[in-house]
């Protein structure tokens, strides 16, 4: 099991958090998702066969921006 914290721009409210949690939570291999619009952080616990790029793409597909770390 792996864990990734993703910085997300555009989360403004609990509704935004729920959209991200539902979208990522529906992906195969994703076990747990927490989102906090106050910090702009999404934490995902997932099986090792899940690609981080797929998680980030799903977030962008529903209208949010993933902030890449340098």
Gaussian input, Z-matrix of N, CA and C with variables (Angstrom, degrees):
# hf/3-21g

backbone

0 1
 N
 C     1     B1
 C     2     B2     1     A1
 N     3     B3     2     A2     1     D1
 C     4     B4     3     A3     2     D2
 C     5     B5     4     A4     3     D3
 N     6     B6     5     A5     4     D4
 C     7     B7     6     A6     5     D5
 C     8     B8     7     A7     6     D6
 N     9     B9     8     A8     7     D7
 C    10    B10     9     A9     8     D8
 C    11    B11    10    A10     9     D9
 N    12    B12    11    A11    10    D10
 C    13    B13    12    A12    11    D11
 C    14    B14    13    A13    12    D12
 N    15    B15    14    A14    13    D13
 C    16    B16    15    A15    14    D14
 C    17    B17    16    A16    15    D15
 N    18    B18    17    A17    16    D16
 C    19    B19    18    A18    17    D17
 C    20    B20    19    A19    18    D18
 N    21    B21    20    A20    19    D19
 C    22    B22    21    A21    20    D20
 C    23    B23    22    A22    21    D21
 N    24    B24    23    A23    22    D22
 C    25    B25    24    A24    23    D23
 C    26    B26    25    A25    24    D24
 N    27    B27    26    A26    25    D25
 C    28    B28    27    A27    26    D26
 C    29    B29    28    A28    27    D27
 N    30    B30    29    A29    28    D28
 C    31    B31    30    A30    29    D29
 C    32    B32    31    A31    30    D30
 N    33    B33    32    A32    31    D31
 C    34    B34    33    A33    32    D32
 C    35    B35    34    A34    33    D33
 N    36    B36    35    A35    34    D34
 C    37    B37    36    A36    35    D35
 C    38    B38    37    A37    36    D36
 N    39    B39    38    A38    37    D37
 C    40    B40    39    A39    38    D38
 C    41    B41    40    A40    39    D39
 N    42    B42    41    A41    40    D40
 C    43    B43    42    A42    41    D41
 C    44    B44    43    A43    42    D42
 N    45    B45    44    A44    43    D43
 C    46    B46    45    A45    44    D44
 C    47    B47    46    A46    45    D45
 N    48    B48    47    A47    46    D46
 C    49    B49    48    A48    47    D47
 C    50    B50    49    A49    48    D48
 N    51    B51    50    A50    49    D49
 C    52    B52    51    A51    50    D50
 C    53    B53    52    A52    51    D51
 N    54    B54    53    A53    52    D52
 C    55    B55    54    A54    53    D53
 C    56    B56    55    A55    54    D54
 N    57    B57    56    A56    55    D55
 C    58    B58    57    A57    56    D56
 C    59    B59    58    A58    57    D57
 N    60    B60    59    A59    58    D58
 C    61    B61    60    A60    59    D59
 C    62    B62    61    A61    60    D60
 N    63    B63    62    A62    61    D61
 C    64    B64    63    A63    62    D62
 C    65    B65    64    A64    63    D63
 N    66    B66    65    A65    64    D64
 C    67    B67    66    A66    65    D65
 C    68    B68    67    A67    66    D66
 N    69    B69    68    A68    67    D67
 C    70    B70    69    A69    68    D68
 C    71    B71    70    A70    69    D69
 N    72    B72    71    A71    70    D70
 C    73    B73    72    A72    71    D71
 C    74    B74    73    A73    72    D72
 N    75    B75    74    A74    73    D73
 C    76    B76    75    A75    74    D74
 C    77    B77    76    A76    75    D75
 N    78    B78    77    A77    76    D76
 C    79    B79    78    A78    77    D77
 C    80    B80    79    A79    78    D78
 N    81    B81    80    A80    79    D79
 C    82    B82    81    A81    80    D80
 C    83    B83    82    A82    81    D81
 N    84    B84    83    A83    82    D82
 C    85    B85    84    A84    83    D83
 C    86    B86    85    A85    84    D84
 N    87    B87    86    A86    85    D85
 C    88    B88    87    A87    86    D86
 C    89    B89    88    A88    87    D87
 N    90    B90    89    A89    88    D88
 C    91    B91    90    A90    89    D89
 C    92    B92    91    A91    90    D90
 N    93    B93    92    A92    91    D91
 C    94    B94    93    A93    92    D92
 C    95    B95    94    A94    93    D93
 N    96    B96    95    A95    94    D94
 C    97    B97    96    A96    95    D95
 C    98    B98    97    A97    96    D96
 N    99    B99    98    A98    97    D97
 C   100   B100    99    A99    98    D98
 C   101   B101   100   A100    99    D99
 N   102   B102   101   A101   100   D100
 C   103   B103   102   A102   101   D101
 C   104   B104   103   A103   102   D102
 N   105   B105   104   A104   103   D103
 C   106   B106   105   A105   104   D104
 C   107   B107   106   A106   105   D105
 N   108   B108   107   A107   106   D106
 C   109   B109   108   A108   107   D107
 C   110   B110   109   A109   108   D108
 N   111   B111   110   A110   109   D109
 C   112   B112   111   A111   110   D110
 C   113   B113   112   A112   111   D111
 N   114   B114   113   A113   112   D112
 C   115   B115   114   A114   113   D113
 C   116   B116   115   A115   114   D114
 N   117   B117   116   A116   115   D115
 C   118   B118   117   A117   116   D116
 C   119   B119   118   A118   117   D117
 N   120   B120   119   A119   118   D118
 C   121   B121   120   A120   119   D119
 C   122   B122   121   A121   120   D120
 N   123   B123   122   A122   121   D121
 C   124   B124   123   A123   122   D122
 C   125   B125   124   A124   123   D123
 N   126   B126   125   A125   124   D124
 C   127   B127   126   A126   125   D125
 C   128   B128   127   A127   126   D126
 N   129   B129   128   A128   127   D127
 C   130   B130   129   A129   128   D128
 C   131   B131   130   A130   129   D129
 N   132   B132   131   A131   130   D130
 C   133   B133   132   A132   131   D131
 C   134   B134   133   A133   132   D132
 N   135   B135   134   A134   133   D133
 C   136   B136   135   A135   134   D134
 C   137   B137   136   A136   135   D135
 N   138   B138   137   A137   136   D136
 C   139   B139   138   A138   137   D137
 C   140   B140   139   A139   138   D138
 N   141   B141   140   A140   139   D139
 C   142   B142   141   A141   140   D140
 C   143   B143   142   A142   141   D141
 N   144   B144   143   A143   142   D142
 C   145   B145   144   A144   143   D143
 C   146   B146   145   A145   144   D144
 N   147   B147   146   A146   145   D145
 C   148   B148   147   A147   146   D146
 C   149   B149   148   A148   147   D147
 N   150   B150   149   A149   148   D148
 C   151   B151   150   A150   149   D149
 C   152   B152   151   A151   150   D150
 N   153   B153   152   A152   151   D151
 C   154   B154   153   A153   152   D152
 C   155   B155   154   A154   153   D153
 N   156   B156   155   A155   154   D154
 C   157   B157   156   A156   155   D155
 C   158   B158   157   A157   156   D156
 N   159   B159   158   A158   157   D157
 C   160   B160   159   A159   158   D158
 C   161   B161   160   A160   159   D159
 N   162   B162   161   A161   160   D160
 C   163   B163   162   A162   161   D161
 C   164   B164   163   A163   162   D162
 N   165   B165   164   A164   163   D163
 C   166   B166   165   A165   164   D164
 C   167   B167   166   A166   165   D165
 N   168   B168   167   A167   166   D166
 C   169   B169   168   A168   167   D167
 C   170   B170   169   A169   168   D168
 N   171   B171   170   A170   169   D169
 C   172   B172   171   A171   170   D170
 C   173   B173   172   A172   171   D171
 N   174   B174   173   A173   172   D172
 C   175   B175   174   A174   173   D173
 C   176   B176   175   A175   174   D174
 N   177   B177   176   A176   175   D175
 C   178   B178   177   A177   176   D176
 C   179   B179   178   A178   177   D177
 N   180   B180   179   A179   178   D178
 C   181   B181   180   A180   179   D179
 C   182   B182   181   A181   180   D180
 N   183   B183   182   A182   181   D181
 C   184   B184   183   A183   182   D182
 C   185   B185   184   A184   183   D183
 N   186   B186   185   A185   184   D184
 C   187   B187   186   A186   185   D185
 C   188   B188   187   A187   186   D186
 N   189   B189   188   A188   187   D187
 C   190   B190   189   A189   188   D188
 C   191   B191   190   A190   189   D189
 N   192   B192   191   A191   190   D190
 C   193   B193   192   A192   191   D191
 C   194   B194   193   A193   192   D192
 N   195   B195   194   A194   193   D193
 C   196   B196   195   A195   194   D194
 C   197   B197   196   A196   195   D195
 N   198   B198   197   A197   196   D196
 C   199   B199   198   A198   197   D197
 C   200   B200   199   A199   198   D198
 N   201   B201   200   A200   199   D199
 C   202   B202   201   A201   200   D200
 C   203   B203   202   A202   201   D201
 N   204   B204   203   A203   202   D202
 C   205   B205   204   A204   203   D203
 C   206   B206   205   A205   204   D204
 N   207   B207   206   A206   205   D205
 C   208   B208   207   A207   206   D206
 C   209   B209   208   A208   207   D207

   B1=1.4575
   B2=1.5222
   B3=1.3181
   B4=1.4579
   B5=1.5125
   B6=1.3295
   B7=1.4641
   B8=1.5162
   B9=1.3310
   B10=1.4619
   B11=1.5176
   B12=1.3318
   B13=1.4566
   B14=1.5252
   B15=1.3239
   B16=1.4596
   B17=1.5235
   B18=1.3228
   B19=1.4611
   B20=1.5227
   B21=1.3361
   B22=1.4656
   B23=1.5254
   B24=1.3194
   B25=1.4636
   B26=1.5249
   B27=1.3336
   B28=1.4625
   B29=1.5136
   B30=1.3358
   B31=1.4708
   B32=1.5227
   B33=1.3353
   B34=1.4550
   B35=1.5363
   B36=1.3369
   B37=1.4624
   B38=1.5221
   B39=1.3271
   B40=1.4638
   B41=1.5218
   B42=1.3181
   B43=1.4608
   B44=1.5232
   B45=1.3379
   B46=1.4738
   B47=1.5220
   B48=1.3264
   B49=1.4668
   B50=1.5230
   B51=1.3184
   B52=1.4676
   B53=1.5279
   B54=1.3315
   B55=1.4715
   B56=1.5216
   B57=1.3316
   B58=1.4617
   B59=1.5250
   B60=1.3310
   B61=1.4699
   B62=1.5228
   B63=1.3266
   B64=1.4665
   B65=1.5263
   B66=1.3339
   B67=1.4701
   B68=1.5262
   B69=1.3299
   B70=1.4625
   B71=1.5253
   B72=1.3242
   B73=1.4652
   B74=1.5185
   B75=1.3350
   B76=1.4647
   B77=1.5237
   B78=1.3284
   B79=1.4620
   B80=1.5229
   B81=1.3153
   B82=1.4588
   B83=1.5276
   B84=1.3284
   B85=1.4571
   B86=1.5133
   B87=1.3345
   B88=1.4655
   B89=1.5271
   B90=1.3239
   B91=1.4580
   B92=1.5236
   B93=1.3323
   B94=1.4660
   B95=1.5172
   B96=1.3434
   B97=1.4601
   B98=1.5183
   B99=1.3275
   B100=1.4642
   B101=1.5198
   B102=1.3231
   B103=1.4586
   B104=1.5193
   B105=1.3253
   B106=1.4632
   B107=1.5238
   B108=1.3294
   B109=1.4649
   B110=1.5217
   B111=1.3291
   B112=1.4648
   B113=1.5237
   B114=1.3189
   B115=1.4720
   B116=1.5235
   B117=1.3313
   B118=1.4560
   B119=1.5152
   B120=1.3257
   B121=1.4625
   B122=1.5304
   B123=1.3343
   B124=1.4623
   B125=1.5221
   B126=1.3254
   B127=1.4600
   B128=1.5118
   B129=1.3293
   B130=1.4605
   B131=1.5204
   B132=1.3261
   B133=1.4660
   B134=1.5231
   B135=1.3293
   B136=1.4609
   B137=1.5174
   B138=1.3365
   B139=1.4587
   B140=1.5193
   B141=1.3196
   B142=1.4579
   B143=1.5276
   B144=1.3289
   B145=1.4633
   B146=1.5287
   B147=1.3242
   B148=1.4599
   B149=1.5342
   B150=1.3189
   B151=1.4651
   B152=1.5268
   B153=1.3315
   B154=1.4653
   B155=1.5223
   B156=1.3168
   B157=1.4673
   B158=1.5264
   B159=1.3228
   B160=1.4715
   B161=1.5269
   B162=1.3290
   B163=1.4701
   B164=1.5293
   B165=1.3215
   B166=1.4648
   B167=1.5237
   B168=1.3205
   B169=1.4638
   B170=1.5237
   B171=1.3286
   B172=1.4682
   B173=1.5284
   B174=1.3316
   B175=1.4663
   B176=1.5282
   B177=1.3198
   B178=1.4651
   B179=1.5321
   B180=1.3206
   B181=1.4691
   B182=1.5248
   B183=1.3396
   B184=1.4685
   B185=1.5272
   B186=1.3385
   B187=1.4580
   B188=1.5167
   B189=1.3107
   B190=1.4561
   B191=1.5236
   B192=1.3228
   B193=1.4689
   B194=1.5234
   B195=1.3174
   B196=1.4593
   B197=1.5169
   B198=1.3392
   B199=1.4656
   B200=1.5125
   B201=1.3278
   B202=1.4569
   B203=1.5186
   B204=1.3260
   B205=1.4542
   B206=1.5188
   B207=1.3151
   B208=1.4704
   B209=1.5132
   A1=108.59
   A2=115.67
   A3=121.90
   A4=109.86
   A5=114.64
   A6=120.69
   A7=108.55
   A8=116.16
   A9=121.57
   A10=108.94
   A11=115.76
   A12=121.55
   A13=106.90
   A14=115.76
   A15=122.09
   A16=108.29
   A17=116.37
   A18=121.16
   A19=108.43
   A20=115.28
   A21=120.65
   A22=109.62
   A23=114.86
   A24=122.08
   A25=108.45
   A26=116.01
   A27=119.93
   A28=114.83
   A29=118.22
   A30=119.80
   A31=107.88
   A32=116.59
   A33=120.10
   A34=113.70
   A35=116.96
   A36=118.51
   A37=110.41
   A38=115.49
   A39=120.79
   A40=111.34
   A41=117.26
   A42=120.60
   A43=111.39
   A44=115.65
   A45=120.05
   A46=110.36
   A47=115.81
   A48=120.46
   A49=110.09
   A50=116.25
   A51=120.52
   A52=111.89
   A53=117.98
   A54=120.25
   A55=110.62
   A56=116.08
   A57=120.26
   A58=110.42
   A59=117.18
   A60=119.97
   A61=111.26
   A62=117.25
   A63=120.73
   A64=111.56
   A65=116.79
   A66=120.24
   A67=110.97
   A68=116.56
   A69=119.53
   A70=111.37
   A71=116.22
   A72=120.62
   A73=113.17
   A74=116.76
   A75=120.57
   A76=112.03
   A77=117.13
   A78=120.65
   A79=110.34
   A80=115.81
   A81=121.06
   A82=109.79
   A83=115.69
   A84=121.27
   A85=114.24
   A86=117.77
   A87=120.88
   A88=108.14
   A89=116.27
   A90=121.43
   A91=113.34
   A92=116.93
   A93=119.86
   A94=109.30
   A95=115.81
   A96=121.22
   A97=108.33
   A98=116.22
   A99=120.96
   A100=107.22
   A101=116.19
   A102=121.70
   A103=108.70
   A104=116.37
   A105=121.64
   A106=108.39
   A107=115.88
   A108=119.30
   A109=112.01
   A110=117.75
   A111=120.56
   A112=112.22
   A113=116.51
   A114=120.64
   A115=112.25
   A116=117.10
   A117=120.57
   A118=113.11
   A119=116.20
   A120=120.01
   A121=111.23
   A122=114.11
   A123=121.84
   A124=106.38
   A125=116.39
   A126=121.31
   A127=108.19
   A128=115.73
   A129=121.58
   A130=108.95
   A131=116.11
   A132=121.83
   A133=106.46
   A134=115.18
   A135=118.97
   A136=110.85
   A137=113.86
   A138=120.39
   A139=109.16
   A140=116.01
   A141=121.38
   A142=114.05
   A143=118.01
   A144=119.67
   A145=113.10
   A146=118.46
   A147=122.72
   A148=108.94
   A149=116.13
   A150=121.62
   A151=110.05
   A152=116.56
   A153=120.91
   A154=110.41
   A155=117.04
   A156=120.34
   A157=111.72
   A158=116.82
   A159=120.80
   A160=110.53
   A161=116.78
   A162=120.82
   A163=109.92
   A164=115.60
   A165=120.16
   A166=111.35
   A167=117.49
   A168=121.23
   A169=110.82
   A170=116.87
   A171=121.03
   A172=110.24
   A173=116.80
   A174=120.75
   A175=110.02
   A176=116.72
   A177=120.21
   A178=111.30
   A179=117.04
   A180=121.08
   A181=112.03
   A182=117.74
   A183=119.69
   A184=112.08
   A185=116.65
   A186=119.41
   A187=117.62
   A188=117.80
   A189=120.07
   A190=109.35
   A191=116.37
   A192=121.13
   A193=109.50
   A194=115.72
   A195=121.50
   A196=107.47
   A197=115.70
   A198=121.24
   A199=107.61
   A200=115.79
   A201=121.94
   A202=109.68
   A203=114.70
   A204=120.08
   A205=109.03
   A206=116.80
   A207=121.03
   A208=110.87
   D1=135.52
   D2=179.62
   D3=-118.87
   D4=162.88
   D5=178.25
   D6=-136.47
   D7=138.34
   D8=-179.82
   D9=-136.89
   D10=134.40
   D11=172.61
   D12=-101.72
   D13=124.08
   D14=-178.26
   D15=-114.54
   D16=128.27
   D17=176.01
   D18=-84.15
   D19=127.23
   D20=-174.76
   D21=-126.30
   D22=131.33
   D23=177.61
   D24=-101.36
   D25=135.75
   D26=176.00
   D27=111.71
   D28=-6.96
   D29=175.55
   D30=-76.14
   D31=121.46
   D32=-175.80
   D33=-115.77
   D34=-16.77
   D35=-172.34
   D36=-158.14
   D37=179.56
   D38=178.11
   D39=-62.76
   D40=-32.24
   D41=177.98
   D42=-62.45
   D43=-40.29
   D44=176.73
   D45=-62.97
   D46=-43.82
   D47=178.19
   D48=-57.60
   D49=-45.47
   D50=-178.03
   D51=-65.93
   D52=-37.19
   D53=177.25
   D54=-60.23
   D55=-43.85
   D56=-179.83
   D57=-68.72
   D58=-44.31
   D59=-179.88
   D60=-61.01
   D61=-42.25
   D62=-179.79
   D63=-68.26
   D64=-41.56
   D65=-178.59
   D66=-65.30
   D67=-49.07
   D68=-179.05
   D69=-71.72
   D70=-37.41
   D71=-178.83
   D72=-63.98
   D73=-22.60
   D74=179.85
   D75=-82.85
   D76=-8.63
   D77=-178.62
   D78=-78.63
   D79=139.78
   D80=179.34
   D81=-63.94
   D82=131.43
   D83=178.06
   D84=94.68
   D85=-12.48
   D86=178.30
   D87=-84.10
   D88=126.19
   D89=-174.59
   D90=-102.03
   D91=-35.46
   D92=-176.56
   D93=-154.17
   D94=139.51
   D95=178.58
   D96=-134.92
   D97=129.91
   D98=169.97
   D99=-124.11
   D100=142.87
   D101=179.77
   D102=-135.96
   D103=140.32
   D104=179.97
   D105=-133.02
   D106=110.02
   D107=-178.20
   D108=-70.22
   D109=-22.29
   D110=178.85
   D111=-69.16
   D112=-36.28
   D113=-179.38
   D114=-100.91
   D115=-15.80
   D116=-177.45
   D117=73.49
   D118=24.85
   D119=-177.25
   D120=-114.61
   D121=138.12
   D122=174.37
   D123=-120.07
   D124=126.72
   D125=178.26
   D126=-110.31
   D127=128.16
   D128=-176.69
   D129=-123.96
   D130=128.84
   D131=171.20
   D132=-106.47
   D133=129.21
   D134=-171.73
   D135=-150.20
   D136=160.83
   D137=177.13
   D138=-71.27
   D139=156.49
   D140=-173.70
   D141=-64.43
   D142=-17.14
   D143=-179.54
   D144=-83.54
   D145=-1.73
   D146=180.00
   D147=-87.21
   D148=132.97
   D149=178.57
   D150=-86.98
   D151=131.26
   D152=177.52
   D153=-59.52
   D154=-37.63
   D155=178.72
   D156=-58.94
   D157=-35.65
   D158=178.97
   D159=-67.43
   D160=-38.27
   D161=177.23
   D162=-63.27
   D163=-47.86
   D164=-179.21
   D165=-63.94
   D166=-39.10
   D167=179.52
   D168=-64.66
   D169=-39.64
   D170=179.25
   D171=-62.11
   D172=-41.38
   D173=178.21
   D174=-62.04
   D175=-43.62
   D176=-179.91
   D177=-69.32
   D178=-34.04
   D179=179.85
   D180=-62.32
   D181=-28.80
   D182=-179.30
   D183=-96.21
   D184=9.31
   D185=168.47
   D186=106.04
   D187=11.13
   D188=178.21
   D189=-109.63
   D190=163.89
   D191=-178.77
   D192=-109.44
   D193=126.71
   D194=174.96
   D195=-85.40
   D196=125.94
   D197=179.21
   D198=-93.08
   D199=112.68
   D200=-178.29
   D201=-76.66
   D202=139.23
   D203=175.81
   D204=-88.80
   D205=144.18
   D206=179.01
   D207=-77.21

